[in-house]
Amino acid sequence: MLKTLLSIFCFVAISYAQTITIIGDSITYSIKDELQQRYKQSIYIDAKVGRQFKEAVSIIKKLDANNKLGDIIIIELGTNGDFNINDAKYIINYLQQKHKEIAFVNIRTSRYWQNAVNYKFKLLKQKYNNIDIIDWYTYSKEYCDAKNINCFAKDKTHLNIYGKKVYVDMFMQYISKKSN
């Protein structure tokens, strides 16, 4: 009941406040339907399996040309490999010129680039204090590991059913915070 009320509250708050665009990879793709169901017309999600961070610049320009950039832009990329920090800086500068709020989602994976990707997000936050980092790495440790609940598929990157619920909850908390 409480989750349902929270979902309704978040939907109503976002419906009348801000629109959201999420650009992501397979992790976002796996929760796309749930987020679209919760936020209806207030959210636009462009997610694709295997997407690399370097694709984000052209995607953002295309979305901008088609009036698909929301007030809040969430970028969930990095799971499929490390990225050039200059691409992220370009994205930040481009979106800030358009007066968009920007958030990056850090990653949790068993792959060797996890720490490099998350360190770059940390550096970006230090340089641009007006961007947000949605901390999936810590959130998953606190809500999955600390409670001894398995949130991940066998590859320790993709989400199982419980992990998807936790990931959606994390997004809902962030979106709710931004709508206040």
LINVEN-V822139 format. One record per residue. N is the residue number from 0. SS is DSSP state (H for helix, E for strand, C for the rest). OMEGA is omega in radians with two decimals (999 if undefined). BURIAL is b if it has 9 or more other C-alpha atoms within 8 Angstrom, else e. Layout:
n ss omega burial
N SS OMEGA BURIAL
N SS OMEGA BURIAL
This chain:
n ss omega burial
0 C -3.14 e
1 H 3.11 e
2 H 3.13 e
3 H 3.11 e
4 H 3.10 e
5 H 3.12 e
6 H 3.13 b
7 H 3.13 b
8 H 3.14 e
9 H -3.14 b
10 H -3.12 b
11 H -3.13 e
12 H -3.12 b
13 H -3.09 b
14 H -3.07 b
15 H -3.07 e
16 C -2.98 e
17 C 3.04 b
18 C -3.03 b
19 E 2.98 b
20 E 3.08 b
21 E 3.07 b
22 E -3.05 b
23 E -3.13 b
24 C -3.07 b
25 H 3.13 b
26 H 3.08 b
27 H 3.14 b
28 H -3.09 b
29 C 3.13 b
30 C -3.07 b
31 H -3.09 b
32 H -3.14 e
33 H 3.14 e
34 H 3.13 b
35 H 3.10 b
36 H -3.10 e
37 H -3.00 b
38 H 3.04 b
39 H -3.07 b
40 H -3.11 e
41 H -3.05 b
42 E 3.02 b
43 E -3.08 b
44 E 3.06 b
45 E -3.08 e
46 E -3.09 b
47 C 3.09 b
48 C 3.07 e
49 C -3.07 e
50 C 3.09 b
51 C -3.14 b
52 H -3.08 b
53 H 3.11 e
54 H -3.01 e
55 H -3.10 b
56 H -3.12 b
57 H 3.11 e
58 H -3.14 e
59 H 3.12 b
60 H 3.12 e
61 H 3.12 e
62 H 3.11 b
63 H -3.14 b
64 H -3.14 e
65 C -3.14 e
66 C -3.13 e
67 C 3.10 b
68 C 3.10 b
69 C 3.08 b
70 C 3.13 b
71 E 3.11 b
72 E 3.10 b
73 E -3.14 b
74 E 3.14 b
75 E 3.13 b
76 C -3.11 b
77 C 3.14 b
78 C -3.06 b
79 C 3.07 b
80 C 3.12 b
81 C -3.11 b
82 C 3.08 b
83 C -3.08 e
84 H 3.10 e
85 H 3.04 e
86 H 3.13 b
87 H 3.11 b
88 H 3.10 b
89 H 3.13 b
90 H -3.13 b
91 H -3.12 b
92 H 3.13 e
93 H -3.08 e
94 H 3.10 b
95 H 3.07 b
96 H 3.12 e
97 C 3.11 e
98 C 3.12 e
99 C 2.98 b
100 E -2.99 b
101 E 3.03 b
102 E 3.00 b
103 E 3.08 b
104 E 3.09 b
105 C -2.94 b
106 C 2.96 b
107 C -3.10 b
108 C 3.06 e
109 C -3.06 e
110 C -2.98 e
111 C -3.06 e
112 C -3.10 e
113 H -3.07 b
114 H 3.12 e
115 H 3.13 e
116 H -3.10 b
117 H 3.07 b
118 H 3.11 e
119 H 3.08 b
120 H 3.09 b
121 H 3.10 b
122 H 3.11 e
123 H 3.13 b
124 H 3.11 b
125 H -3.12 e
126 H -3.10 e
127 C -3.05 e
128 C 3.14 e
129 C 2.99 e
130 C 3.09 b
131 E 2.96 b
132 E 3.04 b
133 E -2.91 b
134 C 3.11 b
135 H -3.11 b
136 H -3.13 b
137 H -3.13 e
138 H -3.13 b
139 H 3.08 b
140 H -3.09 b
141 H -3.05 b
142 H 3.14 b
143 H -3.06 b
144 H -3.08 b
145 C 3.13 e
146 C 3.13 e
147 C 3.13 e
148 C 3.12 e
149 C 3.14 e
150 C -2.96 b
151 E 3.01 b
152 C -3.10 b
153 C -3.13 e
154 C 3.12 e
155 C 3.09 b
156 C -3.12 b
157 C -3.00 b
158 E 2.97 b
159 C -3.07 b
160 H 3.14 e
161 H 3.12 b
162 H 3.10 b
163 H 3.11 b
164 H 3.14 e
165 H -3.13 b
166 H 3.09 b
167 H 3.11 b
168 H 3.11 e
169 H 3.11 b
170 H -3.13 e
171 H 3.11 b
172 H 3.14 e
173 H -3.11 b
174 H 3.10 b
175 H 3.11 b
176 H -3.10 e
177 H -3.10 e
178 H 3.12 b
179 C 999 e
